[in-house]
Amino acid sequence: KDIVASGQDSDAVVMELAKKAVNDEITSVLLIWGEGASEEEVNELSANLEAEYPDCEINVIPGGQPVYRYIISFE
C-alpha cells in the first residue's frame, strides 16, 4: 500500500526494496523481468541479490511485460 523504494536506477531500487523486504522468514526471491531490462542487466542484478542474500533462493524468469521493468515476489 505504501511506496517503499523509488529512484531513477531500477537496480538500486530493487536492492533497496530487497533490503526492506528480506527477513529471516523470506527464503525465496522471484524476479520477473520485462521488456525494459536486458538479459545482461538482469544477470548482474541477480548476482548482486545472490551475493547480498546468500540464504535466499533467487529465481529469475523473463516475463516480457511491456510496462513494468521488474515484478518481484518475496516468499
Secondary structure, 3 states (H helix, E strand, C coil): CCCCCCCCCHHHHHHHHHHHHCCCCCCEEEEEECCCCCHHHHHHHHHHHHHHCCCCEEEEEECCCCCCCEEEEEC
